[in-house]
């Protein structure tokens, strides 16, 4: 007796009826073929159809994308704040010195060059993301035209602005604000940074800070201890950063001891001098 199932009776993919089904979607139960089977990061070996894998309640990365989609990020507010400060500075300069036809008196106008870009950036205009990159260099060139004696200083000041603009341009959170496509890898990094046990990262930061400022050691200990209780590798998605939490605790314990051994001889000599004085 043959155990082979006739082709007419084999289960077929719900999306590709010509393909035999290799399994069912974990969420909706529909048959899926090898081409349709989709895994979701952080959910182990469970397979979903393409439609279910893109749903926020299944794919935490998609939920993260929708959470920040079109919402202003920190950089938008930073750019808006800098733009406002530039406007206030120019207004104060003209109120103090007035406006004349000399190049030196027109120098504050250079600070107004990035204002349109800053306003458009805050409003979510995509062209402003690209225009932000050359803005520091354009300001340096304009300042050099008006006041050539400070050429080196102008271009030196433009370098940090270029790096910050590049950092903003590559930021995944900022790309979501402008409704731009973001890869799953970038979303995963963003989720790790903001939601994957951030208290463990704070414990690590306070631990390293305690090496130079031992008063921060208790903060590192508390953050590390609480972060350890939040580690859950079986969660969906898994919560980790155990190593950072433990490192923060160790540094929080070691730093005061090191400072104590270093300061103990000094304290002993000071007390001795006070006694025999």
N, C-alpha and C positions, 0 to 999 in steps of 0.2 A: 504494500500500500504506500502510495506517495504522500509525503507530508507537504509538498510544495503547494503554495496557495496560488490559484490561477490569477493571472494578471488582471482580469476583470474584477476580481474580488479584493485586490490589494487596496489599502488606504492610499488616498491621493492628497497631495498638498492642496490646501484651500486656495492658495494664490496661483500655483502652477499645477493645474490638474493633470498635465502630461507627466509630471514627476511623481515617483512614489514617495510617500511620507516616511520620514525617518524618525518621527517622534511627534509629540504634541507640545503646544505652548504651555508653559507653566502657569500662566495667568488665565487665558481664555479657553484653553483646551483644544484649540483648532489644530488640525494636522499641519505640520511644517516639513518641508524638504530640507536638504542640506544647504541649498542656497538661501533659504529663508531663516534658518536657525540663527539666532542672534544672542550672544552672551552679553551680560551687563557687568561692567567693572564693579568688583566688590561683592558680587552675588554668587560667587563660586561657579559650579558647573551647570547651574540652571539655565535652560534655553527658553527663549521667547520668540514669538513672531516679530516681524519688524515693527508692526503697529504698537504692540504692547511694550516692546523694548524702548520705544520713544516716549512712553507715558511718564509723567513726573512721579506718579506714585510707585513706579517700578524702577525707573532710572534716576538715581539721586543727582547725577550730573545734569540731566535734563531739567530736573527741578531747580537746580542751582542756576541754570541758564535762564529759566523763566523768572526766577526770583529777582535777578538783577537786570533783566532785559529792559532797556530804555530808562533805567533809573540812574540818576546822577551819582557818580562815585566821588571819592574824596578829592581826586585830582580836579574834577570840575569845580568844586568849591575853592580849592587852592588857587586855580587859575582866575576864578572870579574875584577872589580876595586880592590877589596881586594886581589885577586890572583896576580894581577900585582904588588901591593905594597909589597906583601910577596917576590916575586922574586927580586924586586929592593933592599929590605932590606937585603936579603941573599947575593946578589952580593956585596953590600956595606960592609957587615960584613967580607966577605972573602977578599975583596980588602984591608980592614984595618988591619985584623989580620992574614990573610993567613989560610991555611988548614993544620992541623997536625993530628996525630993519637990520641990525647987526647980527653977525653969525653967532656971537656969544649969547645974545639974548634969545635967539631962536633955539638954542641948545635944548631947553626943556621940552620942545616939541618932539624930540626924538623919543621921549618916554610915551608919547601918544601913539606911536607906530603899532605896538601890539594890542592896543585897545580893541579895534574891530575884531581881531582874531580871538581875543579873550572873550568878548561878548558872544561871538558865534560859537565858540567852544562850549560855553556854558549852556547855550541853547541847543546843543546837540547837532550842529551842522557838521557833516562829515569832512568837508573841505578844510575846516579849521584844524582838524587833527594833523593834516599834512602841512598846513601853513604854519603850525606851531614849531615845526622842526627848524626852518631857516630863520625864524623871527629873531633869535639872539644875534645871529650873524648880520642880519639886515640892520638891526639897531647899531651894531658896532661900526658897520660901513657908513651909516648915516652920521653917526657921531664923529667919525674920522673926517668926513667931508666938512663938517662945521668947525671942528677943532682938532687940527692935525697933531698938535703937540702931545695929545694923550693916546696916540694910536695903539701903542703896546698895551696900555691899561684897558682900553676898550675891548680889544680882542681877547685879552686875558679874562676879562669879566664875562665874555660871551661863552667861554668854554664850559663853565658849570651849567649855564642855561641850555647849551646844546645837549649835554648829558641828561639833564632833567627832562627835556623835551623828548629825547629818545626813550627814556624810561617810561614816560607817559604813553608814548606811541605804541610801545610793546606790551603794555599792561593789559592783561586779559579782562580785568574788571572794567577798565575804561572802554575796551572794545565792546563789551556788552552794553554799556551805556549808549554807545553810538549804533547799537543794533547791527553789529558786524559779526560774521561767523567766527566762532572760536572752536578750536579743535578739542577733542575729548581729553587729550593730554594736558592742555592748558587749563581746562576746567578741573581736572583732577588736582593739578598743582594749586589752583585757587581754593578748592575745597579743603585740601590738606592744610593750607595756610590759615584758613579762617574757621574751620569747623572740626578738624581732626585733633581734638584735645588741645586747644590753644593754650590751656593753662600749663601744660607740660613745657611748652616753648617759653612761657613766661618764667617758669621755675629755672630753666636753663639760663635765661638772661639774668635773672636776679642772682643765680649762683655765681656766674662769672663776675657780676658787679660786686658781689660780696668779697671777692678776692682783693679788691681795692677799697671797698667800703663795707667793713664787717657788720655794720648795723643792718645791712640788708639780708644777712644770713637767715634770720627767722622768717622773713618773707619767702625766701627760696625754699625753706623747709616746708612751710605751710602749703605753698603752691605745688611743690613736688608731691607731698603726701596726698593732697586732694586729687591731683592729676592721676596718681596711681589708682585711686579708687574708680576713676572713670574709664580706665582701659577695659575694653570689651572686644576681643577679637572675633566673637561670634555675632556681633551686632551687624546690622545691614544699613550702611556699610560699616566695616570694622573700625573701631576706635583704638588707636595705638599710641605711639610716642612714649612707650614705657622707658626707653633708654634715656630720653631727654629728662623725664621726671626723676629717674634715679640719679642722673648726673647732677641735676639741680640740688637734690637732697645731699649728695656726697659733698658737693662744693659748699653747701650751707653748713655742713658739720665741720669740714676741714678748715675753712677760712678763719673762723674765730680761733681755732686751736693754733693755727700758724701765727696769727697776729698776737695771740697770748704769749707764745714762746718768744716771739720777737720783741715784745714790749716788756716782758717780765724783768729782764736784766736792767732795762732803763728805769722801770718803776722801782726796782730794788735799790738802785743807786740813789734815786731821788729821795726815797724814804730814809735811806741811811744818812744822806746829807742833812735832812731835816732833823733827824734825831740828834746827830752830833754837832749841830750848828751852835 
